[in-house]
Structures are given as structure tokens and as C-alpha cells.
Amino acid sequence: MGARFIYINLYIYIMAKLIAVSDDLYRRLSMRKREGQSFTKVIGAMLDSEAGGISDLKGMLDMDDAEVDAWQARILRDRKNFFQGRKHGNL
């Protein structure tokens, strides 16, 4: 019996999007970019650093600290109730 060969073709597709930025923004992004780091990583890190909690809304909404704290407590309570319900199979 002769030799048998199996041929496998493997295609890997990388999704990428092309965006246009101004020369000034490109320069600013380039200044933040480290050697070997992609622009995707730079932009992602900048967006991640902007993410915050409900406390960040204190200056944006017409609410005092007590109202913000009450909202935060309600969110935490509702989140706890939700996950307890899932644990006990109620959801």
C-alpha cells in the first residue's frame, strides 16, 4: 500500500475596520503608543480607563450625594437579588 496524504486548508480571517482620524489625533495616539503596541490596544486602553461606576455620575446629574448613594445601594441590592434568584433556579 502506498503513502497516504491528507491535505488541510486552514484559513484564518482577522476582522479589521478602517477608520479615519485627523493628523492631530494620529499624532496624539502615536505619542501614547508604546513600542510593539498596536493602535487598537492604545484606543482600547483609553476607552477602558473611561469606564467608571455610578459615582462618576455625581457631577453630571442634578442629584446630591445622598440620592446617588441611594441609587448605588438599590443597584447593588437588585444585582444581589438577581444572582440569588439564579442560584436557586428562580430565573
Secondary structure in CASP SS format (residue, H / E / C, confidence):
PFRMAT SS
TARGET T0000
AUTHOR 0000-0000-0000
METHOD secondary structure of the structure
MODEL  1
M C 1.00
G C 1.00
A C 1.00
R C 1.00
F C 1.00
I C 1.00
Y C 1.00
I C 1.00
N C 1.00
L C 1.00
Y C 1.00
I C 1.00
Y C 1.00
I C 1.00
M C 1.00
A C 1.00
K C 1.00
L C 1.00
I C 1.00
A C 1.00
V C 1.00
S C 1.00
D H 1.00
D H 1.00
L H 1.00
Y H 1.00
R H 1.00
R H 1.00
L H 1.00
S H 1.00
M H 1.00
R H 1.00
K C 1.00
R C 1.00
E C 1.00
G C 1.00
Q C 1.00
S C 1.00
F H 1.00
T H 1.00
K H 1.00
V H 1.00
I H 1.00
G H 1.00
A H 1.00
M H 1.00
L H 1.00
D H 1.00
S H 1.00
E H 1.00
A C 1.00
G C 1.00
G C 1.00
I H 1.00
S H 1.00
D H 1.00
L H 1.00
K C 1.00
G C 1.00
M C 1.00
L C 1.00
D C 1.00
M C 1.00
D C 1.00
D H 1.00
A H 1.00
E H 1.00
V H 1.00
D H 1.00
A H 1.00
W H 1.00
Q H 1.00
A H 1.00
R H 1.00
I H 1.00
L H 1.00
R H 1.00
D H 1.00
R H 1.00
K H 1.00
N H 1.00
F H 1.00
F H 1.00
Q H 1.00
G H 1.00
R H 1.00
K H 1.00
H C 1.00
G C 1.00
N C 1.00
L C 1.00
END
